[in-house]
Amino acid sequence: MKHSGRARKAAFKMILITLVLVVLVPIAGVLLTFVGLSLLAIFWILLAVWFAFALFTLYFFRDPNARVPGGPGLVICPGHGKVDIIDTVTDPQFMGGECQRISMFLSVVNVHVQNAPVSGTVSFLKYTEGQFLNAMKTECATCNENVYIGFQSSDPANEKIGVKLIAGVLARRIIPYIEAGDVLARGDRMSLIQFGSRVDVYLPHSAKIKVKLGDRVVGGESILAAFE
């Protein structure tokens, strides 16, 4: 007869579909278990990477207490790093003309907290937007984002000392701890630059420079210059 057996075919079809679904349940369980184990393995890898990052971050943001040298007329190094520029420049912003410059490069392994080079008053504080060139390039001092801090010193008396904190390729944030008008003692913490960067120090010609090119300096401890 016409359409004979179609109902049975429908039944077998439904039975086959349900059988496939039943078989898929353990297969899905195996797959989910495999995915779960994979995600668990990835989790432990990510956790290990995060742990390494956390250790590096704690190391990078270390903040040792400086052993500030005593004595009159001293200018100490504000940053940790390597002196790679000693020259004469013109600075109209704060120094008001020609002055001496000592510049140091801070790598990612250096301490990035900066210390006041002299005792005195913060009489100038200016943030300037700019680029993020490699801090190893000398032109970054004029092109890169920076914060300029000017000190009217009390020891040495009535001298202008400028400090420019310069961002680099990785250093995208400069965090001053101070404001204009603050009075600091030599060696006080004054700022933080995150990751590789540069610090420039501007001195009047009456200051006698005590470092040379290639010297490794320690913020808050190394003597950059002296007024004699």
PyMOL commands that set and color helices and strands:
alter all, ss='L'
color gray80, all
select helices_A, chain A and resi 6-60+140-143
alter helices_A, ss='H'
color red, helices_A
select strands_A, chain A and resi 74-76+81-91+97-106+113-115+119-128+146-155+160-167+174-176+183-184+189-193+197-203+208-209+216-217+223-226
alter strands_A, ss='S'
color yellow, strands_A
deselect
rebuild
show_as cartoon
